[in-house]
Amino acid sequence: MHDDDVALALRALGWILSDEPRAERLLGLTGLAPDELRASLGEQATLAAILSFLTAHENDLVACADALQVPPAGIAAAAHRLEGTIA
């Protein structure tokens, strides 16, 4: 795992959790309960799922990228690296 990708995923999670409906959608799509999400934050698959959640919803991706001041493509690239699809 790249430290920058981990940091980005955690920052993105903070952004996602700042909006209750969006947070509930993340939990619903990942199948994780809040406690499970917290417990698995060190796992590459969970971090990948957080960023993949954003890449699957363009409006959220763009809004999160804007809030975090990173390009949307940077979030997508980090998601791919965490998923293991790009080195």
All heavy atoms as an XYZ file, in Angstrom:
634
protein
N       0.844     -1.184      0.000
C       0.000      0.000      0.000
C       0.889      1.247      0.000
O       1.877      1.297      0.705
C      -0.887      0.043      1.242
C      -2.090     -0.855      1.206
S      -3.250     -0.576      2.561
C      -2.328     -1.113      3.980
N       0.498      2.221     -0.776
C       1.187      3.505     -0.784
C       0.611      4.364      0.341
O      -0.600      4.480      0.481
C       0.973      4.232     -2.117
C       1.464      3.470     -3.310
N       2.782      3.145     -3.485
C       0.811      2.980     -4.383
C       2.909      2.487     -4.621
N       1.736      2.371     -5.179
N       1.490      4.970      1.124
C       1.033      5.804      2.237
C       0.129      6.933      1.765
O      -0.850      7.274      2.438
C       2.221      6.383      3.006
C       2.956      5.331      3.826
O       2.397      4.235      4.058
O       4.092      5.606      4.246
N       0.447      7.517      0.602
C      -0.382      8.600      0.079
C      -1.793      8.115     -0.241
O      -2.769      8.834     -0.021
C       0.242      9.208     -1.174
C       1.521      9.982     -0.876
O       1.771     10.311      0.308
O       2.276     10.260     -1.821
N      -1.899      6.898     -0.767
C      -3.217      6.337     -1.092
C      -4.007      6.072      0.180
O      -5.215      6.322      0.233
C      -3.072      5.054     -1.905
C      -2.456      5.284     -3.272
O      -2.469      6.438     -3.759
O      -1.963      4.302     -3.852
N      -3.334      5.574      1.200
C      -3.992      5.326      2.484
C      -4.501      6.639      3.063
O      -5.664      6.737      3.483
C      -3.027      4.626      3.470
C      -3.626      4.552      4.869
C      -2.668      3.235      2.963
N      -3.651      7.646      3.061
C      -4.046      8.950      3.603
C      -5.223      9.525      2.820
O      -6.167     10.071      3.413
C      -2.862      9.913      3.575
N      -5.175      9.394      1.504
C      -6.269      9.900      0.676
C      -7.566      9.168      0.984
O      -8.624      9.786      1.114
C      -5.920      9.779     -0.811
C      -6.981     10.274     -1.784
C      -7.321     11.751     -1.547
C      -6.516     10.061     -3.220
N      -7.501      7.853      1.126
C      -8.703      7.073      1.431
C      -9.286      7.479      2.779
O     -10.513      7.608      2.922
C      -8.392      5.576      1.417
N      -8.434      7.716      3.755
C      -8.931      8.120      5.072
C      -9.519      9.524      5.041
O     -10.550      9.787      5.678
C      -7.812      8.011      6.111
C      -7.333      6.573      6.385
C      -6.132      6.589      7.322
C      -8.464      5.712      6.924
N      -8.894     10.421      4.287
C      -9.463     11.774      4.130
C     -10.809     11.693      3.408
O     -11.768     12.399      3.767
C      -8.496     12.672      3.373
C      -7.256     13.037      4.174
C      -6.252     13.844      3.371
N      -6.850     15.054      2.832
C      -6.501     15.589      1.657
N      -5.569     15.047      0.908
N      -7.083     16.699      1.237
N     -10.875     10.848      2.389
C     -12.127     10.684      1.639
C     -13.213     10.109      2.541
O     -14.375     10.526      2.467
C     -11.903      9.783      0.427
N     -12.841      9.178      3.403
C     -13.818      8.611      4.332
C     -14.374      9.701      5.240
O     -15.579      9.753      5.480
C     -13.190      7.487      5.160
C     -14.114      6.873      6.206
C     -15.338      6.227      5.559
C     -13.360      5.870      7.056
N     -13.517     10.561      5.723
C     -13.988     11.674      6.553
C     -14.999     12.522      5.811
O     -16.025     12.931      6.369
N     -14.725     12.769      4.527
C     -15.657     13.548      3.709
C     -16.973     12.792      3.538
O     -18.050     13.371      3.677
C     -15.032     13.874      2.353
C     -15.927     14.675      1.485
C     -16.097     16.028      1.500
C     -16.834     14.184      0.489
N     -17.043     16.404      0.576
C     -17.512     15.290     -0.060
C     -17.135     12.915      0.011
C     -18.468     15.170     -1.055
C     -18.083     12.786     -0.981
C     -18.739     13.909     -1.507
N     -16.893     11.507      3.252
C     -18.105     10.696      3.068
C     -18.941     10.713      4.338
O     -20.164     10.893      4.290
C     -17.736      9.241      2.690
C     -17.116      9.190      1.286
C     -18.957      8.323      2.781
C     -16.412      7.879      0.959
N     -18.301     10.546      5.476
C     -19.030     10.455      6.746
C     -19.603     11.786      7.208
O     -20.429     11.812      8.122
C     -18.118      9.871      7.827
C     -17.652      8.431      7.584
C     -16.729      7.981      8.709
C     -18.827      7.483      7.417
N     -19.199     12.876      6.564
C     -19.737     14.181      6.942
C     -21.177     14.367      6.485
O     -21.839     15.315      6.888
C     -18.863     15.303      6.375
O     -19.010     15.375      4.963
N     -21.672     13.451      5.650
C     -23.037     13.521      5.140
C     -23.719     12.193      5.445
O     -23.319     11.149      4.915
C     -23.004     13.771      3.623
C     -24.394     13.825      3.026
O     -25.091     14.830      3.237
O     -24.775     12.843      2.364
N     -24.730     12.223      6.329
C     -25.333     10.978      6.798
C     -25.907     10.105      5.684
O     -25.639      8.899      5.653
C     -26.403     11.264      7.858
C     -26.898      9.992      8.525
C     -27.802     10.275      9.711
O     -27.730     11.377     10.281
O     -28.575      9.371     10.051
N     -26.687     10.650      4.738
C     -27.197      9.779      3.665
C     -26.069      9.142      2.839
O     -26.154      7.970      2.463
C     -28.049     10.707      2.801
C     -28.455     11.820      3.721
C     -27.275     11.991      4.653
N     -25.026      9.899      2.586
C     -23.895      9.359      1.824
C     -23.188      8.286      2.651
O     -22.807      7.230      2.135
C     -22.933     10.490      1.465
C     -21.834     10.078      0.531
C     -21.012     11.245      0.000
N     -20.734     12.270      0.982
C     -21.073     13.556      0.865
N     -21.692     13.996     -0.211
N     -20.778     14.419      1.812
N     -23.016      8.512      3.942
C     -22.386      7.530      4.824
C     -23.211      6.248      4.871
O     -22.660      5.142      4.804
C     -22.231      8.116      6.229
N     -24.521      6.389      4.950
C     -25.389      5.207      4.965
C     -25.305      4.445      3.655
O     -25.335      3.212      3.638
C     -26.836      5.621      5.260
C     -27.023      6.067      6.700
C     -28.422      6.589      6.979
O     -29.291      6.579      6.077
O     -28.644      7.019      8.127
N     -25.161      5.172      2.551
C     -25.033      4.521      1.243
C     -23.720      3.739      1.177
O     -23.678      2.618      0.680
C     -25.120      5.559      0.122
C     -25.366      4.946     -1.235
C     -25.693      5.987     -2.292
N     -24.499      6.751     -2.637
C     -24.393      8.063     -2.594
N     -25.413      8.815     -2.240
N     -23.268      8.662     -2.914
N     -22.636      4.320      1.709
C     -21.357      3.610      1.749
C     -21.487      2.321      2.544
O     -21.065      1.260      2.082
C     -20.265      4.488      2.375
C     -18.939      3.770      2.654
C     -18.229      3.414      1.350
C     -18.046      4.611      3.544
N     -22.078      2.409      3.720
C     -22.237      1.215      4.551
C     -23.111      0.180      3.857
O     -22.810     -1.017      3.883
C     -22.817      1.585      5.921
C     -21.910      2.446      6.802
C     -22.639      2.851      8.066
C     -20.608      1.729      7.117
N     -24.172      0.633      3.216
C     -25.063     -0.287      2.515
C     -24.380     -0.992      1.359
O     -24.545     -2.205      1.153
N     -23.584     -0.236      0.601
C     -22.922     -0.832     -0.566
C     -21.753     -1.729     -0.191
O     -21.470     -2.696     -0.884
C     -22.459      0.267     -1.527
C     -23.590      0.994     -2.262
C     -23.047      2.176     -3.046
C     -24.317      0.039     -3.197
N     -21.078     -1.407      0.913
C     -19.948     -2.239      1.327
C     -20.403     -3.409      2.197
O     -19.667     -4.381      2.344
C     -18.901     -1.429      2.117
O     -19.510     -0.901      3.302
C     -18.295     -0.324      1.272
N     -21.586     -3.286      2.769
C     -22.071     -4.335      3.659
C     -21.428     -4.301      5.039
O     -21.585     -5.227      5.825
N     -20.710     -3.229      5.326
C     -20.039     -3.109      6.617
C     -20.898     -2.349      7.618
O     -21.541     -1.365      7.264
C     -18.711     -2.353      6.462
C     -17.617     -3.032      5.656
C     -16.470     -2.060      5.406
C     -17.112     -4.271      6.368
N     -20.880     -2.807      8.845
C     -21.484     -2.049      9.943
C     -20.451     -1.012     10.384
O     -19.255     -1.181     10.121
C     -21.831     -2.982     11.098
N     -20.885      0.058     11.045
C     -19.920      1.085     11.473
C     -18.732      0.518     12.251
O     -17.590      0.911     12.014
C     -20.762      2.037     12.327
C     -22.135      1.920     11.741
C     -22.261      0.460     11.354
N     -18.971     -0.400     13.177
C     -17.873     -0.984     13.956
C     -16.928     -1.780     13.073
O     -15.711     -1.757     13.269
C     -18.413     -1.874     15.078
C     -19.077     -1.071     16.189
O     -18.829      0.152     16.273
O     -19.844     -1.669     16.966
N     -17.473     -2.494     12.093
C     -16.643     -3.270     11.167
C     -15.793     -2.333     10.306
O     -14.627     -2.623     10.031
C     -17.509     -4.149     10.265
C     -18.255     -5.249     10.998
C     -19.276     -5.956     10.120
O     -19.967     -5.275      9.323
O     -19.374     -7.177     10.229
N     -16.397     -1.237      9.884
C     -15.660     -0.262      9.087
C     -14.479      0.278      9.888
O     -13.342      0.283      9.413
C     -16.584      0.880      8.642
C     -15.919      2.020      7.873
C     -15.314      1.524      6.571
C     -16.925      3.124      7.598
N     -14.748      0.693     11.114
C     -13.678      1.207     11.977
C     -12.573      0.172     12.171
O     -11.388      0.479     12.086
C     -14.245      1.606     13.349
C     -14.544      3.072     13.492
C     -14.877      3.432     14.931
N     -16.108      2.833     15.433
C     -17.325      3.251     15.131
N     -17.483      4.272     14.323
N     -18.384      2.660     15.634
N     -12.964     -1.068     12.435
C     -11.993     -2.125     12.712
C     -11.157     -2.497     11.487
O     -10.044     -3.001     11.635
C     -12.714     -3.361     13.243
N     -11.681     -2.238     10.296
C     -10.984     -2.676      9.088
C     -10.277     -1.534      8.341
O      -9.835     -1.731      7.206
C     -11.970     -3.376      8.152
O     -12.939     -2.467      7.653
N     -10.132     -0.380      8.974
C      -9.527      0.759      8.286
C      -8.066      0.547      7.904
O      -7.556      1.231      7.039
C      -9.667      2.039      9.110
C     -11.059      2.643      9.093
C     -11.110      3.885      9.977
C     -11.500      2.976      7.679
N      -7.412     -0.421      8.515
C      -6.039     -0.719      8.145
C      -5.923     -1.722      7.009
O      -4.822     -2.036      6.571
N      -7.051     -2.213      6.531
C      -7.050     -3.226      5.484
C      -7.148     -2.580      4.104
O      -7.986     -1.713      3.861
C      -8.206     -4.202      5.690
C      -8.079     -5.003      6.976
C      -9.253     -5.916      7.215
O      -9.987     -6.229      6.253
O      -9.454     -6.313      8.381
N      -6.313     -3.047      3.220
C      -6.267     -2.500      1.869
C      -7.620     -2.612      1.175
O      -8.049     -1.685      0.482
C      -5.182     -3.224      1.064
C      -4.952     -2.614     -0.299
C      -3.695     -3.145     -0.958
O      -2.791     -3.645     -0.286
N      -3.629     -3.032     -2.260
N      -8.327     -3.715      1.356
C      -9.622     -3.901      0.691
C     -10.639     -2.861      1.141
O     -11.424     -2.363      0.329
C     -10.154     -5.307      0.953
N     -10.626     -2.510      2.406
C     -11.560     -1.498      2.912
C     -11.222     -0.131      2.342
O     -12.113      0.606      1.900
C     -11.534     -1.457      4.449
O     -11.945     -2.732      4.947
C     -12.454     -0.378      4.993
N      -9.946      0.198      2.322
C      -9.531      1.491      1.772
C      -9.870      1.571      0.285
O     -10.341      2.611     -0.191
C      -8.038      1.696      2.004
C      -7.614      1.736      3.478
C      -6.100      1.707      3.598
C      -8.213      2.930      4.188
N      -9.673      0.472     -0.425
C     -10.036      0.436     -1.846
C     -11.539      0.616     -2.014
O     -11.986      1.340     -2.918
C      -9.585     -0.880     -2.474
N     -12.322     -0.005     -1.153
C     -13.787      0.102     -1.247
C     -14.253      1.529     -1.019
O     -15.199      1.988     -1.670
C     -14.450     -0.844     -0.242
N     -13.582      2.243     -0.127
C     -13.943      3.639      0.136
C     -13.767      4.475     -1.128
O     -14.656      5.224     -1.531
C     -13.096      4.207      1.295
C     -13.494      3.542      2.621
C     -13.229      5.729      1.379
C     -12.500      3.756      3.738
N     -12.609      4.338     -1.766
C     -12.345      5.137     -2.963
C     -13.165      4.641     -4.152
O     -13.622      5.445     -4.976
C     -10.855      5.135     -3.289
C      -9.974      5.816     -2.236
C      -8.516      5.788     -2.666
C     -10.428      7.235     -1.957
N     -13.387      3.346     -4.238
C     -14.215      2.805     -5.322
C     -15.656      3.285     -5.210
O     -16.321      3.512     -6.220
C     -14.165      1.278     -5.322
O     -12.860      0.842     -5.607
N     -16.116      3.443     -3.978
C     -17.444      4.000     -3.737
C     -17.561      5.365     -4.406
O     -18.559      5.677     -5.060
C     -17.686      4.110     -2.229
C     -18.884      4.923     -1.841
C     -20.156      4.374     -1.893
C     -18.748      6.232     -1.416
C     -21.270      5.131     -1.533
C     -19.845      6.992     -1.053
C     -21.118      6.432     -1.113
N     -16.528      6.175     -4.272
C     -16.545      7.504     -4.880
C     -16.470      7.427     -6.399
O     -17.167      8.159     -7.097
C     -15.396      8.351     -4.343
C     -15.505      8.756     -2.880
C     -14.224      9.417     -2.408
C     -16.705      9.672     -2.663
N     -15.619      6.555     -6.919
C     -15.458      6.491     -8.372
C     -16.714      5.966     -9.052
O     -16.926      6.220    -10.234
C     -14.238      5.644     -8.778
O     -14.407      4.305     -8.334
C     -12.956      6.231     -8.218
N     -17.556      5.272     -8.300
C     -18.802      4.750     -8.866
C     -19.908      5.807     -8.907
O     -20.940      5.592     -9.526
C     -19.276      3.536     -8.070
N     -19.704      6.931     -8.249
C     -20.702      8.005     -8.178
C     -20.019      9.307     -8.566
O     -19.408      9.973     -7.713
C     -21.288      8.108     -6.773
C     -21.960      6.861     -6.322
N     -21.308      5.877     -5.627
C     -23.231      6.417     -6.512
C     -22.145      4.891     -5.384
N     -23.312      5.184     -5.910
N     -20.110      9.667     -9.834
C     -19.344     10.804    -10.350
C     -19.592     12.092     -9.575
O     -18.653     12.849     -9.298
C     -19.632     11.027    -11.834
C     -18.753     12.110    -12.424
C     -18.915     12.281    -13.920
O     -19.727     11.565    -14.534
O     -18.241     13.152    -14.465
N     -20.844     12.357     -9.194
C     -21.116     13.593     -8.444
C     -20.353     13.619     -7.124
O     -19.789     14.638     -6.742
C     -22.616     13.754     -8.184
C     -23.382     14.082     -9.446
O     -22.809     14.513    -10.442
N     -24.677     13.865     -9.425
N     -20.350     12.470     -6.424
C     -19.609     12.384     -5.170
C     -18.110     12.486     -5.424
O     -17.392     13.132     -4.666
C     -19.911     11.066     -4.444
C     -21.290     11.062     -3.792
O     -21.891     12.138     -3.635
O     -21.757      9.961     -3.440
N     -17.634     11.837     -6.474
C     -16.204     11.873     -6.804
C     -15.743     13.306     -7.017
O     -14.741     13.743     -6.434
C     -15.925     11.029     -8.050
C     -14.501     11.101     -8.602
C     -13.500     10.565     -7.597
C     -14.413     10.358     -9.924
N     -16.471     14.043     -7.820
C     -16.092     15.423     -8.125
C     -16.192     16.300     -6.873
O     -15.292     17.102     -6.597
C     -16.951     15.975     -9.282
C     -16.723     17.459     -9.475
C     -16.658     15.204    -10.563
N     -17.251     16.134     -6.109
C     -17.425     16.943     -4.896
C     -16.341     16.631     -3.869
O     -15.794     17.545     -3.231
C     -18.812     16.710     -4.302
N     -16.010     15.355     -3.700
C     -14.966     14.972     -2.752
C     -13.607     15.492     -3.221
O     -12.844     16.037     -2.431
C     -14.935     13.462     -2.585
S     -13.681     12.893     -1.404
N     -13.324     15.330     -4.493
C     -12.053     15.809     -5.036
C     -11.906     17.314     -4.820
O     -10.835     17.795     -4.428
C     -11.950     15.457     -6.517
N     -12.992     18.031     -5.034
C     -12.979     19.475     -4.817
C     -12.723     19.801     -3.343
O     -11.898     20.644     -3.019
C     -14.305     20.074     -5.294
C     -14.303     21.593     -5.220
O     -13.373     22.210     -5.771
O     -15.232     22.148     -4.597
N     -13.423     19.102     -2.469
C     -13.275     19.351     -1.028
C     -11.866     19.023     -0.544
O     -11.321     19.725      0.316
C     -14.305     18.541     -0.252
N     -11.276     17.969     -1.084
C      -9.943     17.550     -0.654
C      -8.831     18.215     -1.469
O      -7.655     17.990     -1.205
C      -9.810     16.024     -0.754
C     -10.782     15.197      0.082
C     -10.484     13.711     -0.081
C     -10.752     15.603      1.545
N      -9.235     18.986     -2.469
C      -8.300     19.691     -3.350
C      -7.328     18.735     -4.036
O      -6.106     18.938     -4.037
C      -7.560     20.789     -2.580
C      -8.499     21.835     -2.044
C      -7.793     22.953     -1.307
O      -6.624     22.867     -0.978
N      -8.523     24.022     -1.039
N      -7.905     17.676     -4.598
C      -7.145     16.717     -5.407
C      -7.924     16.499     -6.700
O      -9.150     16.657     -6.725
C      -6.926     15.375     -4.682
C      -6.102     15.560     -3.420
C      -8.247     14.694     -4.362
N      -7.253     16.132     -7.772
C      -7.991     15.866     -9.007
C      -8.794     14.572     -8.887
O      -8.333     13.615     -8.245
C      -6.904     15.747    -10.077
C      -5.646     15.494     -9.337
C      -5.813     16.047     -7.951
N      -9.994     14.527     -9.480
C     -10.774     13.286     -9.453
C      -9.963     12.094     -9.967
O     -10.072     10.986     -9.426
C     -11.971     13.585    -10.361
C     -12.119     15.075    -10.289
C     -10.719     15.610    -10.154
N      -9.124     12.321    -10.977
C      -8.305     11.231    -11.515
C      -7.327     10.704    -10.465
O      -6.962      9.521    -10.497
C      -7.554     11.703    -12.752
N      -6.914     11.552     -9.547
C      -6.026     11.116     -8.466
C      -6.720     10.145     -7.525
O      -6.118      9.173     -7.067
N      -7.996     10.413     -7.252
C      -8.776      9.495     -6.416
C      -8.964      8.176     -7.145
O      -8.799      7.102     -6.569
C     -10.127     10.128     -6.027
C      -9.899     11.326     -5.105
C     -11.050      9.091     -5.361
C     -11.150     12.114     -4.760
N      -9.297      8.250     -8.422
C      -9.499      7.028     -9.209
C      -8.215      6.216     -9.290
O      -8.238      4.984     -9.148
C     -10.008      7.385    -10.601
N      -7.081      6.873     -9.494
C      -5.807      6.164     -9.579
C      -5.467      5.487     -8.252
O      -5.007      4.334     -8.231
C      -4.692      7.121     -9.991
N      -5.711      6.177     -7.152
C      -5.456      5.588     -5.832
C      -6.362      4.380     -5.606
O      -5.924      3.360     -5.059
C      -5.672      6.634     -4.734
N      -7.610      4.485     -6.038
C      -8.532      3.351     -5.912
C      -7.994      2.148     -6.679
O      -7.981      1.025     -6.154
C      -9.926      3.728     -6.419
N      -7.529      2.374     -7.889
C      -6.995      1.275     -8.698
C      -5.755      0.657     -8.050
O      -5.604     -0.563     -8.044
C      -6.670      1.747    -10.117
C      -7.876      2.067    -10.926
N      -8.886      1.159    -11.163
C      -8.242      3.196    -11.572
C      -9.819      1.728    -11.902
N      -9.465      2.977    -12.164
N      -4.887      1.500     -7.523
C      -3.679      0.964     -6.855
C      -4.063      0.131     -5.650
O      -3.518     -0.957     -5.427
C      -2.733      2.098     -6.464
C      -1.964      2.674     -7.651
C      -0.865      3.620     -7.198
N      -1.371      4.810     -6.517
C      -1.699      5.940     -7.138
N      -1.579      6.056     -8.445
N      -2.142      6.974     -6.437
N      -5.002      0.625     -4.846
C      -5.431     -0.123     -3.665
C      -6.151     -1.415     -4.034
O      -6.075     -2.402     -3.317
C      -6.306      0.751     -2.757
C      -5.561      1.861     -2.018
C      -6.539      2.832     -1.377
C      -4.643      1.263     -0.952
N      -6.851     -1.390     -5.161
C      -7.518     -2.618     -5.626
C      -6.513     -3.608     -6.215
O      -6.846     -4.756     -6.443
C      -8.546     -2.259     -6.708
C      -9.742     -1.509     -6.195
C     -10.585     -0.897     -7.311
O     -10.160     -0.935     -8.485
O     -11.655     -0.373     -6.994
N      -5.306     -3.120     -6.477
C      -4.283     -3.988     -7.037
C      -4.347     -4.087     -8.550
O      -3.713     -4.959     -9.151
N      -5.095     -3.179     -9.186
C      -5.204     -3.240    -10.649
C      -4.159     -2.406    -11.343
O      -3.958     -2.545    -12.538
C      -6.616     -2.800    -11.108
O      -6.897     -1.500    -10.594
C      -7.667     -3.775    -10.632
N      -3.464     -1.528    -10.595
C      -2.368     -0.726    -11.158
C      -1.258     -0.688    -10.108
O      -1.528     -0.454     -8.933
C      -2.806      0.721    -11.478
C      -3.840      0.727    -12.587
C      -1.613      1.577    -11.857
C      -4.333      2.112    -12.945
N      -0.045     -0.903    -10.530
C       1.079     -0.886     -9.583
C       1.406      0.523     -9.152
O       1.144      1.472     -9.823
C       2.297     -1.525    -10.223
